[in-house]
């Protein structure tokens, strides 16, 4: 969480107490991308209670998988004071993307990709999960369901269960089943 002046766009040189910030660097797309990245990370941290409410409590953190040293990937859950409010974070520490990377998650439904450090507007390759993924009923990492993700190289994904979308699809599915049963009975 520590940032120094100039890191947000990033400067070529180390911050100098006697010098000016290198504002001219903002004319370059890469520096604009990093500025957008830090703006969005700061907004995400402030807007997602799961990322800050329980910073100093073990109830606010749960490993999903911290032992995948073969792929250099870690995944974990951050929880707000309301345990139903959580985000899933997956970090790929290699320059190798991983397609079909599976992680266990605590609840079924649609997980929206609320942050992708590899997004094109930050200067990344724009590799990700097309906005989100539905869970599979596949037991994994001690969770009854899992996500099949595309992990970008040297990237961090933050996903959040979209309860409204999940409920809407479940309601629509139940309506379709009811209509099918009614037609079958006729």
Secondary structure, DSSP 8 states (H G I E B T S, - for coil): ----TTGGGT-SS---TTS---GGGGGSHHHHHHHHHHHHHHHHHHH-HHHHTTTTSGGGEEEEEEEETTTTEEEEEEE-SSTT-EEEEEEE-SSS-EEEEEEEESS-SEEEEEEETT-GGGTS---S-TTEEE-BS--BTTBSEEEEEEE-TT-EEEEEE-HHHHHHHHHHHHHHHHHHHHHHH-
